[in-house]
Amino acid sequence: MAKRNMFVGMDVHKESIDISLAEEGRAGEVRHYGVIPGDLNALAKVVRALRAPHRTLRFVYEAGPCGFGIHRYLTGEGEDCAVVSPSSMPTRSGDRVKTDRRDGDALARLHRAGELTAIYIPTADDEAMRDLVRAREDAVGLSTQARHRLKAFLLRQGRRYAGRAGWTQPYRRWIADLSFPLAPQHIALQEYRDTIAEAEHRVERLTTQLRELTPAWRWAPVVEALQALRGVSFVTAAGLVAEIGDLRRFQHPRELMGFVGLVPSEYSSGPRVRRGGITKAGNPHVRRLLAEAAWAYQGVPRVGRAHLARQAALPKAVCDIAWKA
């Protein structure tokens, strides 16, 4: 007897999972199974209840803040599981009713119809490196916010730096030499300075950890090769690889640019063709890193001292590609 597929749609939340079932070959029937707690023990009971010798289970759920723990558990148990992007879910115009049950029904029905495209799932090691890269990025953001708050405080007090306030050593010495007539202002200034110092130290610690852990990572050769490009230092290269993952899954550079949203938007109808700004779809972290690196290409093409040091241990073929770029 041939096995029949059962498509299991799961609307996953922090505390609950709404489950719907769609049998293969029954185009109009989607059955609501129920709501279970959002932990793996409850999901394991559902898997055992749905398993049957004549049935193949095919799970699907939307990517979200709960991560890929459910996917890794189900695939570890030998089940088929797909994770889809919420932005790729087809929606009907005029539909103003959204519930967890309807979302689970839609996932099961669309998965049965083959209208869903699974996203790339990083390995546990790749996701761990991505978490470290994002932790450093968050620390950089906090450091920037702390600097802005100090500048806003100084502006309120009428203190303006005569030179270029780019957090250079002269600018830091100017801040250290400031004096105020009242003690609360001195306390506020010192607290702002301490906050900046701690944020900068956190960035340094995370950068050091990233440098120490990357050589043992499976994508370490790719990180080194990307540094042959202008504007791509170690932090940028590690961030790009951690966010994108396996570059071989893209058949053409256009697919990669579409994945990160660096392609123009378009609204065309009949003879009229309208193209606008970039779509900004996909991963915003990769898009920001690529945009920052691209600024290095506005100057005269040359290999500087720091760039040459990064290329010293790389194969000639890699350096030739970097020079061609």
C-alpha positions as CSV (number, residue, x, y, z in Angstrom):
1,M,0.0,0.0,0.0
2,A,1.5,3.4,-1.1
3,K,2.0,6.0,1.6
4,R,-0.2,9.1,1.5
5,N,1.1,12.5,2.6
6,M,-0.4,14.4,5.5
7,F,0.4,18.1,5.5
8,V,0.6,19.6,9.0
9,G,0.4,23.3,9.2
10,M,1.6,24.8,12.5
11,D,1.1,28.4,13.6
12,V,3.9,28.7,16.2
13,H,3.8,31.2,19.1
14,K,5.8,31.5,22.3
15,E,3.2,29.7,24.4
16,S,1.1,27.7,21.9
17,I,1.1,25.9,18.6
18,D,-2.1,25.8,16.5
19,I,-2.1,22.7,14.3
20,S,-4.1,22.0,11.2
21,L,-4.1,18.9,8.9
22,A,-4.6,18.5,5.2
23,E,-4.8,15.0,3.6
24,E,-3.3,14.4,0.2
25,G,-5.9,14.3,-2.5
26,R,-8.6,16.0,-0.6
27,A,-8.6,19.4,-2.1
28,G,-11.3,21.0,0.0
29,E,-10.7,19.4,3.4
30,V,-8.5,21.0,6.0
31,R,-9.1,19.8,9.5
32,H,-8.2,21.7,12.7
33,Y,-6.3,19.4,15.0
34,G,-6.1,21.6,18.0
35,V,-3.9,23.9,20.1
36,I,-1.0,22.5,22.1
37,P,1.6,24.1,24.4
38,G,4.6,25.7,22.6
39,D,7.2,23.2,23.9
40,L,8.8,20.2,22.2
41,N,7.3,17.6,24.7
42,A,3.8,18.5,23.6
43,L,4.8,18.5,19.9
44,A,6.4,15.0,20.4
45,K,3.0,13.7,21.6
46,V,1.3,15.0,18.5
47,V,4.0,13.4,16.2
48,R,3.4,10.1,17.9
49,A,-0.3,10.4,17.6
50,L,-0.2,11.3,13.8
51,R,2.4,8.7,12.8
52,A,1.0,5.7,10.9
53,P,2.5,3.0,8.6
54,H,0.5,4.3,5.6
55,R,1.2,8.0,6.2
56,T,4.1,10.4,5.6
57,L,4.0,13.6,7.7
58,R,5.0,16.9,6.1
59,F,5.2,19.7,8.6
60,V,5.4,23.4,7.8
61,Y,5.5,26.6,9.9
62,E,6.5,30.2,9.4
63,A,9.9,31.6,10.5
64,G,9.6,33.8,13.6
65,P,11.2,34.8,16.9
66,C,11.1,31.2,18.2
67,G,13.9,30.2,16.0
68,F,14.5,26.8,14.3
69,G,14.3,24.5,17.3
70,I,11.1,22.9,16.0
71,H,12.6,22.3,12.6
72,R,15.7,20.7,14.1
73,Y,13.7,18.5,16.4
74,L,11.4,17.2,13.7
75,T,14.2,16.6,11.2
76,G,16.1,14.8,13.9
77,E,13.1,12.5,14.4
78,G,13.2,11.7,10.7
79,E,10.2,13.9,9.8
80,D,9.9,16.2,6.8
81,C,9.7,19.9,7.9
82,A,9.7,23.1,6.0
83,V,10.1,26.6,7.3
84,V,8.6,29.4,5.1
85,S,9.0,33.2,5.2
86,P,5.9,35.1,6.4
87,S,6.4,37.6,3.6
88,S,6.0,34.9,1.0
89,M,2.6,33.7,2.2
90,P,0.0,34.4,-0.5
91,T,-2.8,36.6,0.8
92,R,-6.2,37.5,-0.7
93,S,-7.1,41.1,-1.1
94,G,-10.1,42.1,1.1
95,D,-9.4,39.3,3.7
96,R,-9.6,41.1,7.0
97,V,-9.9,38.1,9.3
98,K,-6.7,36.7,10.8
99,T,-6.7,34.1,13.5
100,D,-4.2,31.4,14.6
101,R,-6.5,28.7,13.3
102,R,-6.9,30.3,9.9
103,D,-3.2,30.7,9.7
104,G,-2.6,27.0,10.4
105,D,-5.3,26.0,7.9
106,A,-3.7,28.2,5.2
107,L,-0.2,26.7,5.9
108,A,-1.5,23.2,5.6
109,R,-3.6,23.9,2.4
110,L,-0.8,25.9,0.6
111,H,1.8,23.3,1.5
112,R,-0.4,20.6,0.0
113,A,-0.8,22.7,-3.1
114,G,3.0,23.1,-3.4
115,E,2.7,26.9,-3.3
116,L,5.2,27.5,-0.4
117,T,9.0,27.8,-0.8
118,A,11.1,26.7,2.1
119,I,13.8,29.1,3.4
120,Y,17.4,28.2,4.1
121,I,18.0,26.7,7.5
122,P,21.5,27.3,9.0
123,T,23.2,24.6,11.0
124,A,23.5,25.0,14.7
125,D,27.2,26.1,14.4
126,D,26.4,28.6,11.7
127,E,23.5,30.1,13.7
128,A,25.7,30.3,16.8
129,M,28.3,32.4,14.8
130,R,25.4,34.5,13.5
131,D,24.3,35.1,17.1
132,L,27.8,36.3,18.0
133,V,28.0,38.6,15.0
134,R,24.6,40.1,15.8
135,A,25.6,40.5,19.5
136,R,28.5,42.6,18.3
137,E,26.3,44.6,16.0
138,D,24.0,45.3,18.9
139,A,26.9,46.4,21.0
140,V,28.0,48.8,18.3
141,G,24.5,50.2,18.1
142,L,24.5,50.8,21.9
143,S,27.9,52.5,21.7
144,T,26.6,54.8,19.0
145,Q,23.6,55.7,21.0
146,A,25.7,56.4,24.1
147,R,27.9,58.8,22.0
148,H,24.9,60.6,20.6
149,R,23.5,61.1,24.1
150,L,26.7,62.6,25.3
151,K,26.8,65.0,22.4
152,A,23.2,66.0,23.0
153,F,24.1,66.7,26.7
154,L,27.1,68.9,25.6
155,L,24.9,70.7,23.1
156,R,22.4,71.5,25.8
157,Q,25.2,73.0,27.9
158,G,26.4,75.1,25.0
159,R,29.7,73.2,24.6
160,R,30.8,72.9,21.0
161,Y,34.0,71.3,19.7
162,A,35.9,73.5,17.4
163,G,37.4,70.7,15.3
164,R,36.0,67.6,13.7
165,A,34.0,65.7,16.4
166,G,34.8,62.2,15.1
167,W,35.7,60.6,18.4
168,T,39.4,61.1,17.7
169,Q,42.0,61.3,20.5
170,P,41.9,65.2,20.5
171,Y,38.1,65.1,20.8
172,R,38.3,62.7,23.7
173,R,40.9,64.9,25.4
174,W,38.6,67.9,24.9
175,I,35.8,66.0,26.7
176,A,38.1,65.0,29.5
177,D,39.1,68.6,30.1
178,L,35.6,70.0,30.3
179,S,34.4,71.6,33.5
180,F,31.0,72.7,34.7
181,P,29.9,75.1,37.4
182,L,27.6,72.6,39.1
183,A,28.3,69.2,40.6
184,P,25.3,67.4,39.0
185,Q,26.5,68.3,35.6
186,H,30.0,66.8,36.3
187,I,28.3,63.6,37.5
188,A,26.1,63.4,34.4
189,L,29.2,63.9,32.2
190,Q,31.1,61.2,34.0
191,E,28.2,58.7,33.7
192,Y,27.9,59.4,30.0
193,R,31.7,58.8,29.6
194,D,31.6,55.6,31.6
195,T,28.7,54.3,29.6
196,I,30.6,54.9,26.4
197,A,33.7,53.3,27.7
198,E,31.8,50.1,28.8
199,A,30.0,49.9,25.4
200,E,33.4,50.2,23.6
201,H,34.9,47.5,25.8
202,R,32.0,45.3,25.0
203,V,32.5,45.7,21.3
204,E,36.2,44.9,21.7
205,R,35.5,41.8,23.7
206,L,33.0,40.5,21.2
207,T,35.4,41.3,18.3
208,T,38.1,39.3,20.0
209,Q,35.9,36.3,20.6
210,L,34.8,36.5,17.0
211,R,38.4,36.4,15.8
212,E,39.3,33.5,18.1
213,L,36.3,31.3,17.1
214,T,36.3,32.0,13.3
215,P,39.4,29.9,12.4
216,A,37.6,26.7,13.7
217,W,34.4,27.5,11.7
218,R,33.7,25.6,8.5
219,W,33.3,28.8,6.6
220,A,36.7,30.3,7.7
221,P,38.2,30.0,4.2
222,V,35.3,32.0,2.7
223,V,35.7,34.7,5.4
224,E,39.4,34.9,4.5
225,A,38.7,35.0,0.7
226,L,36.2,37.8,1.1
227,Q,38.7,40.0,2.8
228,A,40.6,40.2,-0.5
229,L,37.9,42.6,-1.7
230,R,38.2,46.3,-1.0
231,G,36.0,47.6,1.8
232,V,35.6,44.1,3.3
233,S,37.5,43.7,6.6
234,F,37.3,40.8,8.9
235,V,34.2,42.0,10.7
236,T,32.3,42.6,7.5
237,A,33.4,39.3,5.9
238,A,32.4,37.3,9.0
239,G,29.0,39.1,9.2
240,L,28.3,38.5,5.5
241,V,29.1,34.7,5.7
242,A,27.2,34.3,9.0
243,E,24.1,36.0,7.7
244,I,24.0,34.5,4.2
245,G,25.4,31.0,4.9
246,D,26.2,28.7,2.0
247,L,26.7,30.9,-1.1
248,R,26.5,27.9,-3.4
249,R,22.7,27.8,-2.9
250,F,22.4,30.8,-5.3
251,Q,22.7,29.8,-9.0
252,H,23.3,33.4,-10.1
253,P,24.4,36.7,-8.5
254,R,20.9,38.1,-9.4
255,E,19.4,35.5,-7.0
256,L,21.7,36.8,-4.2
257,M,20.9,40.4,-4.8
258,G,17.2,39.6,-4.9
259,F,17.6,37.7,-1.6
260,V,19.0,40.7,0.2
261,G,16.7,43.2,-1.6
262,L,19.3,45.1,-3.6
263,V,17.3,45.0,-6.8
264,P,15.0,47.8,-8.1
265,S,11.3,47.7,-7.3
266,E,9.0,47.7,-10.3
267,Y,5.3,48.5,-11.0
268,S,4.5,47.9,-14.6
269,S,1.1,47.6,-16.4
270,G,0.6,47.4,-20.1
271,P,3.0,49.7,-22.0
272,R,3.9,51.6,-18.8
273,V,7.1,50.5,-17.0
274,R,7.9,52.1,-13.6
275,R,10.9,51.2,-11.6
276,G,11.7,52.6,-8.1
277,G,14.1,52.2,-5.3
278,I,15.5,48.9,-4.1
279,T,13.0,46.5,-2.7
280,K,14.7,46.2,0.7
281,A,13.4,42.6,1.0
282,G,15.3,39.9,2.8
283,N,18.1,40.3,5.3
284,P,18.7,43.9,6.4
285,H,22.1,43.0,8.1
286,V,23.6,41.8,4.8
287,R,22.2,44.8,2.9
288,R,23.8,47.3,5.4
289,L,27.2,45.5,5.2
290,L,27.2,45.5,1.4
291,A,26.2,49.1,1.2
292,E,29.0,50.1,3.6
293,A,31.6,48.1,1.8
294,A,30.5,49.6,-1.6
295,W,31.7,53.0,-0.5
296,A,35.3,51.8,-0.7
297,Y,34.9,51.6,-4.5
298,Q,34.3,55.2,-5.2
299,G,38.0,56.1,-5.0
300,V,40.9,55.2,-7.2
301,P,41.4,51.5,-7.6
302,R,44.5,50.5,-5.7
303,V,45.8,48.0,-3.1
304,G,46.7,49.7,0.1
305,R,49.0,48.5,2.8
306,A,46.2,47.1,5.0
307,H,44.6,45.5,2.0
308,L,47.8,44.0,0.8
309,A,48.3,42.4,4.3
310,R,44.9,40.8,4.1
311,Q,45.8,39.3,0.7
312,A,49.2,38.0,1.7
313,A,48.2,34.4,2.5
314,L,45.4,34.1,-0.1
315,P,45.7,32.2,-3.4
316,K,46.5,34.2,-6.5
317,A,43.1,33.3,-8.1
318,V,41.3,34.9,-5.2
319,C,43.4,38.0,-5.4
320,D,42.8,38.2,-9.2
321,I,39.0,38.1,-8.7
322,A,39.3,40.8,-6.1
323,W,41.3,43.1,-8.4
324,K,38.8,42.5,-11.2
325,A,36.1,43.6,-8.9
